[in-house]
């Protein structure tokens, strides 16, 4: 099969909800198409990809989740749909899908740090070291301690 034929098969299934068997077939066709694109330098005018709603859509209208920390269910836009979870980010990117980060970033709310409270060390480091050194009985104890801990 050529890339054009593979994409033609997917195009025929556009915008209908696929059964489980059809989803598995679409995933196989998409993976095979990716092999043709990457290893055999074949190209198509438009690429089609499976979405999370089990529909086939033009890849340029889809997003892939490049934000591993963000739950897929929280990625929503009015202009794009998310690719199926079984399609790798590499395949989605190679077919022209947009990374979610580039689409969601302009809509993110800015964070204000004006009310932030500092945390961490509140004592001056020099004062703290002086206090630690005063706690030793003799200067030889400090020297021995430094030698013993030198491998750290």
Buried (B, 14 or more C-beta within 10 A) or exposed (E): EEBEEBBEBBBEBEEEEBEEEBBEBBBEBBBEBBEBBEEEEBEBEEBBBBBBEBBBBBBBBBBBBBBEEEEEEEBEEEEBBBBBEBBEBEBBBBBBBBBBBEBBEEEEEEEEEEEEEEEEEEEEEEEEEEEEEEEEEEEEEBEEEEEEEEEE
